[in-house]
Amino acid sequence: MERMGMVIGIAPEHIAEYKRLHAAVWPAVLARLAASNVRNYSIFLREPENLLFGYWEYHGSDYAADMAAIAADPETQRWWTFCGPCQRPLDSRAEGEHWAAMEQVFHVD
């Protein structure tokens, strides 16, 4: 299992909509995440900086293939058309990233 953390900005005028969307994530989107070995997925909001912190645990053996399956899923793509306009990717993110990956520097069970 691999723990993954990521961060992205959120437009302040879209915070309420983003919360509304995530209060009832579409079942097909959740099913695709589960099929792609994503578990224990959480998103946290930090105001007034307007940052979203995402955390998930990856339980698979081919991360690239699982992420490609998520990206190719039509319902997930449609979901992103609603969530994407709310988000503000960080200028410091790596090429090809939407959410900026974070390095884990500490963990304790």
LINQUI-V332127 format. One record per helix or strand. SS is the DSSP state (hx for helix, st for strand). FROM is the first residue (numbers start at 1). TO is the last residue. If there is no record, write none. Layout:
ss->(SS SS)
from->(FROM FROM)
to->(TO TO)
This chain:
ss->(st hx hx st st hx hx st st)
from->(2 12 27 38 51 63 74 87 100)
to->(10 22 35 46 58 72 86 88 102)
